[in-house]
Amino acid sequence: MSSALVDEQRAQTVRIAARAANAVKVYGTGNAAVRALDGITVEFAAGRYTAVMGPSGSGKSTLLHCMAGLDTLTSGRVFIGDADLTTLNEKKLTVLRREKIGFVFQAYNLVPTLNAEENITLPLDIARRKPEKQWMDTIIRTMGLADRLDHRPSELSGGQQQRVAAARALATRPEIVFADEPTGNLDSRSSAELLDFLRQAVREYGQTIVMVTHDPLAASYADRVVFLADGRTVGELAAPTAETVLDMMKSLGG
């Protein structure tokens, strides 16, 4: 069998976890209108780790929020699997977000009155689902949180809080995890620990992750980097290194 045929068959077996089709997002009206997304079409393969990068104001966080159903498009379509988010009412969108999407915010967004374990299982509690013990044990062990489960957020370091937030995003075994600058508030050691975990979640457990970052080193953990500028996709890298990402960002003025 020719290598070209093998590549073609492999391409046909790649499942798309999320995609945007001609996505447009405009904030404001008239002379004050800002076109944050300008007709973006992009796909994110299942079981892969993708970083999204671009200069400030390029639309990367807007894209992430629209793809996760946290914000709505002005026009165009967004899909999680086969589900078109632009056709769902608020109730159905809430159920889809709860069951199929995990989200890691830069600011952690933990509930201060709950301890670490309660924060991790919160999405399951809301959905009235029992935690899958083996999966929860795997997450907690991998994140190094076993001795911190009874601590509230105020008793945890920033790195520990973000690891709790990442564990919460993965607790439901979502189809896709979106992470918006998850290392933005962390020191280098905590950043490396979190990025190692996300990489491991993809490699060992087949998780799909899409992460917005401004850090070339963080992006180097990904399988692929998609670059945005002025609300459009302007390029991508496979098997990125910190150096190749930095070169690309310099060419974009980022």
N, C-alpha and C positions, 0 to 999 in steps of 0.2 A: 504494500500500500504506500502510495506516495506521501511525502511529508505534508504536501499541500492539502491532500484529502484528510489526513489526520487532523490538521489544524482546523479545517472546515467543520469536521464532525465535533471537535472539541468546542468550537465556538457555538455550535447549535445546542450543546448541552448546558451552556452557561445560563443559569436562571437570573433574571433581573429582579432584585429585591425592591428597588424604588427607581422611579424615573420622573423627569419633568419634561413636558413637551411644550415648546414655545411659551415658556413661563414669563409673564410680565407682571411686575408689581410697581405701582405708582403711588407715592405718598403725596398728599396735598393736591391742590387744583390750580389751574391757571398758571400765572407766572411763578408761583411758589411750588409747582409740581416737581417732584424728584422721581426719576425713573430708576428705582433701585435694581430691578431685574428687567433686562431688555431683550426678551425673546430667547431665554436659555432653554436648550434641549440637552439633557444629560442623563446617563444611566449609571446605576450603581449595582454591580454584580453581587449576588448572594455569596456569603462565605468569604468576602474580601474586605480589606481594610483600605478605605479611601480617605485621603486628606484633601481638604478644599482650602486653597490659599489665594491671596490676592492683596493688592494694596488696600489701605483704609478706604472705605466707601465703595469697594468693588462689588458688594452685594452678597458676600459669602454667608454672613449670618442670616440675612433675609432669606436666602435660598434654603438654608437649613430649617428655619422656622416654618416656611411655607411647606416644605416637604414633610415636616413632622406634624402638620395640621395645627400648629400653634398660631399661624397667621394665614390669611387667605390671599389668593392671587387676584390681580385685577383682571387678567385674562390668561388663557392657557390652561394646562391640565397637569395634575400631579397624581402619581400612582404609587401606592404601596402594594406590591404584588399586582393583583388584577383589580384592586379596588381604586376607583377614581375618587379622590378626596373632594374634588370640586363638585361632585354630584350628591354628596352626603349631607343630611341635615345635622344639626348640632348634636343631637342625641346619638346618632349612628357614628358620627365623627369621634365623639367622646369614647364610645365603646371600642372603636378601632385603635385609637391612641392607647387605650388602657391595655388592650390585648396584643397588639402587634408592634408597638413602638416603645423604645426606651429612650430617655433623653438625659444627658448629663450637662448641667449648666455650669458656667464658670463660677457662679456665686454659691454653688453647692445646693441651695434651696432645701435644706433639711428642716424638719419640724423641730423647734427648740425644746418642746416639752416631751418629746419621745426620745428614747435611748437609741443607740446605733442599730440594734436588732429590730426594733419597732420601725425605724425609718426604712430599713432594708425591705421589710415585709409589707410596708404600707400599700403599695400597688395591689398586692395579693389580697390584703385585708379589704380594701375598697371593692375589689372584684368578688369578694367572698369566696376566694379560692384558697385551699390549703397549700402551704409551701411544700415543694418537692424536697424532702429532707436531704437526699444525696446531692442534689444540685446546690442547695443552700450551703451545705457543708463545704462543697468544692469552692464556691465563691468566697466564703468567709475565710477558709484556709488560704486560698491563693492571695487574697487581699491582706492577709496578716491581721485580721480583725478579731480573732477568737477571744483575745483577752480585753477587748474594748466594747463588747456587745452591750454591756449594761451602762455604758457611759453616754451622757447626753452630749449634743454637739459642742456646748460650751466647755466641755471637759476634754475635747479632742483637738489635736493640732489641725492646721489647715490641710495638710496632706492626708491625715486620717479622715477628716470630714469628706474630702473629695473621693477617697476610696469607698466610703459608705455610700456616697451618691452614685458612684459607678456600680457598686454592688446592687443598689436599689434598681438601677436601670436594667440590670441583667436578671433580676430575680424572677421575672415572669417568662424568661427565655423568649424575648421578643424576636420578631422576624428581623428587625433592624434597630440599631442603637445610633442615635445622633448625639454628637458631643460638640458643644460650642465652646471653644477655647478652654478645654478642661484643665489644662496645666497653667492657665494664665495667672493664677494667684498662688502658685506653688514654687517652692525652691527647687533647685536642680535635682536633689536626691528624691524628693517626693514626686517630681515630674517623671523621673525615670521609672520609679516603682509603678506609677499609674499606667504609663505607656507600655511597660513590660506586661502588665496585666491585660490591657486591651489587645496587645499583640497575641498573647497566649489564648485569649478568648476566641480569636479568629482562627489561630493555627490548630488548637486542640479541640475546640468545641464547635467550630463552624459558624461562629457568630458573624454577623454583617455589621460593620461599623463605618460610619461617615463622620469625620471629625474636621471641624473648622479650626485652623491654627495659623498663627503668624510666625511660628518658630520652625526654621528649616530642620533642626535636629528632631523635633517632634514629628514632622512630616516624614522623616526618613524611616520611621517605624512602619509606615503604610506600604501597601502593595502598589499604590498608584496615587498620584497627586493630580488634581484638576485645578487649573488656574483660572481665576476670574479677573476681569478688569472692566470697569464701567458697566457692570451688570451683564456682561457677556462672558462666555467661555472663550479663552484665548490660547489654550494649549494644555497639555498634560504630559506627565512623566510616568513611566513604568519602572519598577525597582529603583525608587529614588534613593539618593544619598543626600546628606546635608549639603554637600558641595554643589551637586547638580541643581538642587532646589534653590539654593542661594543664588546661583548664576541666573536661574530663570526669574527669580524675584527681582534681581537687579535690572534685568532687561525690561521688566514691567514697571520699574520705578517704585517697587514696594519696599 
